Amino acid sequence: MSLLDQFNQAQIDSKNLPERPDNMTLLKIYALYKQGSTGDATGDRPGMTDFVARAKFDGWAALSGTSKDAAMQQYIDLVEGLKD
């Protein structure tokens, strides 16, 4: 199975986890997904009144410079760890 296939399967698996992850883990899942699928963060940082969007953007931006393949693998590993 290719890395992309594993990444896509992990995306499906992330929606069917036995328990809802805590907010910090959800943020990490989001950031790794965005980095793996899109690459480095783009666009303007959301304003201070939009806490959720700002946290998501900051989490994604913190991964800047991480290759898509590395982010995909980290995403897969994280989701696999949450399935247990």
C-alpha positions as a printed Julia matrix, in Angstrom:
84×3 Matrix{Float64}:
   0.0    0.0    0.0
   1.45   3.37  -0.99
   1.98   6.21   1.46
  -0.88   8.12  -0.17
  -3.19   5.11   0.16
  -2.25   4.76   3.84
  -2.8    8.51   4.32
  -6.25   8.32   2.74
  -7.13   5.29   4.87
  -5.96   7.09   8.01
  -8.25   9.98   7.09
 -11.2    7.58   6.95
 -10.08   5.88  10.18
  -9.8    9.24  11.96
 -13.56   9.7   11.6
 -14.24   6.33  13.27
 -12.01   6.39  16.34
 -13.28   4.58  19.45
 -12.97   7.78  21.51
 -12.92  11.46  20.58
  -9.34  12.72  21.03
  -8.65  15.72  23.26
  -8.45  19.16  21.66
  -4.63  19.23  21.45
  -4.61  15.86  19.66
  -7.37  17.02  17.3
  -5.3   20.1   16.54
  -2.26  17.92  15.77
  -4.36  15.66  13.53
  -5.64  18.72  11.65
  -2.18  20.28  11.28
  -0.56  17.06  10.05
  -3.42  16.47   7.61
  -3.13  19.99   6.18
   0.67  19.75   5.92
   0.46  16.3    4.31
  -2.25  17.23   1.84
  -1.47  20.89   1.09
   2.06  21.67   2.24
   3.16  24.75   4.16
   0.49  27.06   5.59
  -0.74  29.78   3.26
  -2.99  32.78   3.61
  -3.43  35.27   6.39
  -3.5   34.28  10.03
  -7.1   34.51  11.34
  -7.95  37.36  13.71
  -7.79  37.13  17.48
 -11.56  36.79  17.83
 -11.62  33.53  15.84
  -9.85  31.36  18.41
 -10.45  28.0   16.73
  -9.36  29.06  13.25
  -6.35  30.85  14.7
  -5.27  27.77  16.71
  -5.69  25.56  13.64
  -3.65  27.93  11.48
  -0.91  28.23  14.12
  -0.72  24.45  14.48
  -0.4   24.06  10.73
   2.11  26.91  10.42
   4.28  25.29  13.13
   4.88  22.4   10.72
   6.26  24.69   8.0
   9.18  23.07   6.24
   8.02  19.52   7.05
   7.83  17.52   3.82
   4.44  16.25   2.72
   5.67  12.65   2.98
   6.95  13.16   6.54
   3.67  14.84   7.56
   1.66  12.02   5.95
   3.65   9.41   7.87
   3.26  11.27  11.17
  -0.49  11.59  10.52
  -0.78   7.86   9.78
   1.21   6.98  12.92
  -0.9    9.29  15.09
  -4.22   7.96  13.82
  -3.01   4.35  14.12
  -2.02   5.03  17.74
  -5.48   6.41  18.5
  -7.25   3.34  17.09
  -5.95   1.08  19.87
